[in-house]
Amino acid sequence: MPLVIYNTLTRKKEDFSPISSTRVTMYVCGPTVYNRVHIGNARPAVIFDVLFRVLQTLYPRVDYARNITDIDDKIIKASRELNQDISVITERYSRLYVQDMDSLNNLKPTFSPRATDHISEILDIITDLFNSGFAYFSEGHVLFSVAADSNYGKLSQRLSSELMAGARINVASYKQNPGDFVLWKPSGPADPGWPSRWGRGRPGWHIECSAMVKKHLGETIDIHGGGQDLLFPHHENESAQSRCIHNGRPLSNFWMHNGFVNLDGEKMSKSLGNFRLVGDLLKKYPGEVLRYAILTAHYRFEQNFGFSVLDAAKNSLNSLYGYLRAAENIKISHSDELSSCRGVDALLDDLNTPLALSELHRIAKEMHTSNGTKKQRLKTQLVNLARLMGLLQQQPEAWFKNEAGNQLITNDQIEDAIIARKEAKLAGDYAAADVIRKRLEKSGVVLEDSRKDTTWRRR
């Protein structure tokens, strides 16, 4: 069965056919790093990690980029409120984001580009748009002219009349058209900025992704993904500006969008104040529980999230690890053949992870009542299918030790915690530093302070 993907551009399922048979390119929008990420931010990371795993089994090379936006008005606002340099904020929350995503068993993307490392590429694209008549300069801003692009709105399927009707009443004075969007904006003396032909300034949000896609993956890529909330205006604007500098060639052949995450029936967002931070949830549940919970809903649909969902995911993993523990003396055959994974058809059918999870449980139950070569074959299928979903990656005894309250913690997580503790002490926040020490002690890690540094050992 071929890989089938629902393409947002065409609003239908299509057989996936990459530009090259030897290399697949995929770009997924990552976070704006001004705060800890919530479970809604984690959903696309987990979903597209599963797709990354499936693609790696089908093709010899998969280049996957997941960016970090480290220049944005929200970051500047946080910098002012905290009276901290922007670089301190972006480094802290970038590191915590990567740590949180690692805890959810996500593979490292091929590229993790940051917007501020691509200013020259951003300015090159803006210059091309300006010189070709797709952008204009007004009151210190460079803006994309929606009217100059006859295909604008096709990705989100919004007509020009709808775009105008949905525009804000108070349109910025520097805009020729309410739908025009900023490519470059002026920076004040205290704000971060870079020199350009239009004056010292900084990039708009949408142009950053176009530049990072082009540099790391090419003019046209196979798959562009992200949350449903990014379809308009972010992805529409990305698509428009990239298409206009590439003589009409598309930015991406396939567009994929995951649904919203709701908390107790209401859309979850930082602006509404109703969200669950991944870091907070990881204090109560292993990362694999969060991952399993995310995969219980089909990615294209909304997901209702709550502690009951997490508790159910935890019980399901207890069951699966229990079956594996009962069969731990059975060796598996290390086959990477996708065809050898029973239940993989569900993943090839537009990442139907709920169906794939149910197949995991069917295989596990059948394995439990089987013997000999059949038991070995079923265990191999169970492990291989789970690997494609990023599940059941640890030994059963390690899982149940974790369940008993002895939290397993990696060396990198320990080092990150020591750095965070040092920063807290330097800021005079000794209470926070003590909390970090006690958390490490609870995880079986003992800190030993000296005049020079802090070392650690496991109990």
C-alpha positions in Angstrom: 0.0 0.0 0.0 1.4 3.4 -0.9 1.6 6.3 1.6 -1.5 8.4 1.3 -1.7 11.9 2.6 -4.5 14.4 3.0 -3.3 17.5 1.1 -4.8 20.7 2.5 -4.1 22.4 -0.9 -6.5 20.1 -2.8 -8.7 19.1 0.2 -8.4 15.4 -0.6 -6.2 12.3 0.0 -3.5 11.8 -2.5 -0.8 9.1 -3.1 2.4 10.6 -1.9 4.9 11.0 -4.7 8.1 12.9 -3.8 10.0 15.2 -6.1 13.0 12.8 -5.9 12.9 9.1 -5.3 16.0 9.3 -3.3 15.4 12.3 -1.1 12.2 13.5 0.7 12.0 17.1 2.1 9.7 18.1 4.9 9.4 21.4 6.9 7.3 21.8 10.0 6.8 25.1 11.8 8.2 25.1 15.3 7.6 27.4 18.3 8.2 31.1 19.0 10.4 30.9 22.0 9.2 33.3 24.6 7.7 30.8 27.0 7.4 27.1 27.8 5.4 25.2 25.2 2.0 23.7 25.9 0.6 20.3 24.8 -0.9 22.0 21.7 2.6 22.9 20.6 3.7 19.4 21.2 1.0 17.8 18.9 2.6 18.8 15.5 6.0 17.8 16.8 4.8 14.3 17.7 2.6 13.8 14.6 5.3 14.8 12.1 7.8 12.8 14.0 5.7 9.7 13.2 5.6 10.8 9.6 9.4 11.3 9.7 9.8 7.7 10.9 7.5 6.3 8.3 9.2 8.2 5.5 12.7 7.1 6.7 11.5 3.5 6.2 10.2 4.2 2.7 13.0 6.4 1.3 16.8 6.3 1.5 17.1 10.0 2.7 14.6 12.2 4.5 15.6 15.8 5.2 13.3 17.2 8.0 13.5 20.8 9.2 11.7 22.0 12.3 12.5 25.7 12.9 12.6 27.9 15.9 11.4 31.5 15.7 13.7 33.5 17.9 12.8 37.1 16.8 9.3 38.2 17.3 7.3 41.0 18.9 6.2 38.6 21.7 9.8 37.8 22.5 10.6 41.5 22.6 7.7 42.1 25.0 8.9 39.3 27.2 12.4 40.8 27.2 11.1 44.1 28.4 8.8 42.6 31.1 11.6 40.4 32.5 14.3 43.0 31.9 16.4 40.4 30.3 18.3 40.4 27.0 16.5 38.7 24.2 19.3 36.2 23.7 18.9 35.0 27.2 15.2 34.4 26.8 15.5 32.7 23.4 18.3 30.4 24.5 16.5 29.4 27.6 13.2 28.5 25.9 14.8 27.0 22.9 16.7 24.6 25.1 13.6 23.8 27.2 11.6 23.2 24.0 14.2 20.7 22.7 14.3 19.1 26.1 10.5 18.7 26.2 10.4 17.3 22.7 13.1 14.9 23.4 11.1 13.7 26.5 8.3 12.8 24.1 10.5 10.4 22.2 10.8 12.7 19.2 13.8 12.1 16.9 16.1 14.9 16.2 15.1 16.7 13.0 17.8 16.9 10.3 17.8 20.7 10.6 16.7 22.9 13.5 17.2 26.4 11.9 16.7 29.6 13.8 15.3 32.8 12.2 18.1 35.1 13.3 20.7 32.9 11.6 19.0 33.6 8.2 18.8 37.4 8.1 20.9 37.7 4.8 18.7 35.0 3.2 15.6 36.9 4.4 16.8 40.2 3.0 17.6 38.5 -0.4 14.0 37.3 -0.7 12.6 40.7 0.3 14.8 42.4 -2.3 13.6 40.0 -5.0 10.0 40.6 -4.1 10.5 44.4 -4.0 12.4 44.5 -7.3 9.8 42.4 -9.1 6.8 44.5 -7.9 5.4 42.1 -5.3 6.4 44.3 -2.4 6.5 48.0 -1.6 8.0 50.4 1.0 5.8 52.5 3.2 6.5 54.4 6.4 9.6 52.4 7.2 7.9 49.0 6.4 8.3 46.7 3.5 5.0 44.9 2.8 3.9 42.2 0.4 1.2 43.3 -2.0 -1.6 40.8 -1.9 -3.2 42.4 -5.0 -0.1 41.7 -7.0 -0.5 37.9 -6.5 -3.5 36.5 -8.4 -3.2 33.2 -6.6 -3.3 34.6 -3.1 -5.9 32.8 -1.0 -5.9 29.5 -2.8 -4.2 27.4 -0.1 -6.6 28.6 2.6 -9.4 28.8 0.0 -10.3 32.3 0.9 -11.6 34.7 -1.7 -10.4 38.3 -1.9 -13.9 39.5 -0.8 -13.7 37.2 2.3 -10.2 38.5 3.1 -11.4 42.1 3.0 -14.5 41.3 5.0 -12.3 39.7 7.7 -9.8 42.5 7.8 -9.6 44.6 11.0 -11.4 47.9 11.0 -8.4 49.8 12.0 -6.0 49.1 9.1 -2.4 50.3 9.6 -1.8 53.6 7.8 1.2 52.2 5.9 -0.9 49.4 4.2 -2.2 49.9 0.6 -4.5 46.9 1.2 -5.9 45.5 4.5 -4.6 42.1 3.6 -1.0 43.2 2.9 1.5 41.8 5.3 4.9 42.9 6.7 8.1 41.6 5.3 10.4 44.0 7.1 9.6 46.4 10.0 11.6 49.3 11.5 13.3 48.7 14.9 13.6 51.2 17.6 17.0 52.0 19.3 16.4 49.5 22.1 15.0 46.8 19.9 17.0 44.1 18.0 17.6 45.0 14.4 19.8 44.6 11.4 20.9 47.0 8.6 19.1 46.9 5.3 18.5 49.2 2.3 15.2 50.2 4.0 16.8 51.1 7.2 17.6 49.3 10.4 14.9 46.7 11.2 13.8 43.1 11.7 11.9 40.5 9.6 8.2 39.8 9.7 7.1 36.3 10.9 6.1 34.8 7.5 9.3 35.7 5.6 11.5 33.8 8.1 10.1 30.4 7.2 10.3 31.0 3.5 14.0 31.8 3.9 14.7 28.8 6.1 12.8 26.4 3.7 14.8 27.7 0.7 18.2 27.5 2.3 17.9 24.0 3.9 15.5 22.2 1.6 15.1 24.0 -1.7 12.7 26.1 -3.7 9.9 23.5 -3.8 9.6 20.9 -1.1 7.6 17.7 -0.7 5.7 18.4 2.6 5.0 21.4 4.6 3.3 20.9 8.0 2.0 22.6 11.0 -1.1 23.3 13.1 -4.4 24.2 11.7 -4.1 27.7 13.2 -1.2 28.4 10.9 -3.1 27.7 7.6 -4.1 31.4 7.5 -2.4 33.7 7.5 1.0 32.2 8.1 1.1 29.4 5.5 -0.9 31.3 3.0 1.6 34.2 3.2 4.6 31.8 3.1 3.2 30.1 0.0 2.5 33.5 -1.7 5.9 35.1 -1.2 7.9 32.0 -2.1 5.8 31.3 -5.2 6.2 34.9 -6.4 10.0 34.8 -6.3 10.2 31.4 -8.0 8.2 32.2 -11.2 5.0 30.5 -9.9 6.6 27.3 -8.7 4.9 26.1 -5.4 6.6 26.2 -2.1 5.3 22.8 -1.2 3.5 20.0 -3.1 1.8 18.7 0.0 0.4 20.7 2.9 -0.6 19.0 6.1 -2.3 20.5 9.1 -3.1 19.0 12.5 -6.3 20.0 14.4 -6.6 22.1 17.5 -6.1 20.7 21.0 -9.1 21.5 23.3 -8.9 21.5 27.0 -12.2 20.3 28.6 -14.0 21.2 25.4 -12.5 24.7 24.9 -9.8 25.6 22.4 -6.5 25.7 24.3 -4.2 28.7 23.8 -1.8 30.9 25.7 -3.9 34.0 24.9 -6.9 32.4 26.6 -4.9 31.3 29.5 -6.2 27.7 29.4 -3.3 25.5 28.6 -1.2 22.7 30.0 2.5 23.2 29.8 4.5 20.1 28.6 7.0 20.7 31.3 4.4 20.6 34.0 2.7 17.5 32.6 6.1 15.8 32.5 6.3 16.2 36.3 3.3 14.0 36.6 3.5 11.6 33.7 6.4 10.0 31.7 6.9 11.6 28.2 5.7 8.4 26.6 2.3 8.8 28.2 1.9 12.3 26.6 3.0 10.9 23.3 0.6 8.0 23.4 -2.3 10.4 24.4 -1.6 12.6 21.4 -1.7 9.7 19.1 -5.1 8.5 20.3 -6.8 11.1 18.1 -6.4 11.3 14.3 -4.1 14.3 13.6 -6.5 16.1 11.3 -9.3 16.4 13.9 -9.6 18.3 17.1 -8.4 16.5 20.2 -10.0 17.0 23.6 -7.3 16.8 26.2 -7.4 16.3 29.9 -6.1 14.2 32.8 -8.5 11.4 32.0 -7.0 11.0 28.5 -3.5 10.9 30.1 -4.6 8.4 32.7 -6.1 6.2 30.0 -2.9 6.4 28.0 -0.8 5.5 31.1 -3.0 2.4 31.6 -2.7 1.4 28.0 1.1 1.6 28.1 1.1 -0.4 31.4 -0.8 -3.1 29.5 1.5 -3.1 26.5 4.7 -3.1 28.6 3.2 -5.9 30.7 2.7 -8.1 27.6 6.3 -7.3 26.6 7.6 -8.2 30.0 5.9 -11.5 29.9 7.7 -12.2 26.6 11.0 -10.7 27.4 12.9 -14.0 26.8 11.6 -14.1 23.2 14.1 -12.7 20.8 12.9 -10.5 17.9 14.2 -10.5 14.3 15.7 -7.1 13.6 14.0 -6.4 10.3 13.6 -2.9 9.0 11.2 -3.9 6.2 8.0 -1.9 6.5 6.0 -4.7 5.0 6.9 -6.9 8.0 5.1 -4.5 10.4 1.5 -5.7 10.8 -0.8 -2.7 11.2 1.4 -0.4 9.2 -1.4 0.1 6.6 -3.1 2.3 9.2 -0.1 4.6 9.3 0.2 4.6 5.5 -3.4 5.7 5.3 -2.9 9.4 6.3 -1.3 8.5 9.6 -4.3 6.8 11.2 -2.6 6.5 14.6 -5.8 5.6 16.5 -6.2 2.5 14.3 -2.5 1.7 14.6 -2.7 1.9 18.4 -5.6 -0.6 18.4 -3.6 -2.9 16.2 -0.7 -2.7 18.8 -3.1 -4.0 21.4 -4.5 -6.8 19.2 -0.9 -8.0 18.4 0.1 -7.9 22.0 -2.9 -10.0 23.1 -2.4 -12.5 20.4 1.3 -12.7 21.2 0.4 -13.4 24.9 -1.6 -16.5 23.9 0.9 -17.8 21.3 4.0 -20.0 21.4 7.1 -20.7 19.4 7.9 -19.0 16.1 4.4 -17.4 16.0 5.1 -15.7 19.3 8.5 -14.5 18.0 6.9 -13.2 14.8 4.2 -11.3 16.7 6.6 -9.8 19.1 8.7 -8.6 16.2 5.6 -7.0 14.6 4.7 -5.4 17.9 8.1 -3.8 18.4 8.5 -2.7 14.8 5.0 -1.1 14.6 5.6 0.6 18.0 9.0 1.9 16.8 7.3 3.6 13.9 5.1 5.4 16.4 7.9 6.2 18.8 6.5 3.9 21.5 7.7 1.0 23.6 11.3 2.2 23.2 12.5 1.1 26.7 12.8 -2.1 28.6 9.7 -3.2 30.5 11.5 -3.2 33.8 12.7 0.4 33.2 9.1 1.4 32.4 7.7 -0.1 35.6 10.5 1.3 37.7 9.5 4.7 36.3 5.9 3.9 37.2 6.9 3.1 40.8 8.1 6.7 41.2 11.9 6.4 40.5 11.9 8.8 37.6 14.5 7.9 35.0 16.5 11.0 34.0 19.1 11.3 31.2 22.5 12.8 31.7 21.6 15.7 29.4 18.6 16.5 31.5 20.7 16.4 34.6 23.2 18.9 33.1 20.4 21.2 32.0 19.0 21.1 35.5 22.4 22.0 37.0 22.6 25.0 34.6 19.1 26.2 35.5 20.0 25.9 39.2 23.1 27.9 38.7 21.2 30.6 36.8 18.6 30.7 39.6 21.3 31.2 42.2 23.0 33.9 40.2 19.6 35.7 40.1 19.3 35.4 43.8 16.3 33.0 43.5 17.6 30.4 46.0 14.1 28.9 46.5 14.0 28.0 42.8 17.5 26.5 43.1 16.5 24.4 46.0 13.4 23.1 44.1 15.7 22.0 41.3 18.0 20.2 43.8 15.1 18.4 45.5 13.7 17.4 42.1 17.0 15.8 41.1 17.3 14.1 44.5 13.8 12.6 43.9 15.1 11.2 40.6 18.0 9.6 42.4 20.6 12.2 41.5 22.9 13.7 44.2 24.5 17.1 43.7 27.9 18.0 45.2 28.9 21.6 45.2 32.4 22.9 45.3 34.0 26.4 44.9 34.7 25.7 41.3 31.6 23.8 40.0 28.9 21.3 40.7 29.3 17.6 40.1 26.6 14.9 40.4 26.3 11.2 40.9 23.4 8.7 40.9 22.4 7.0 44.1 
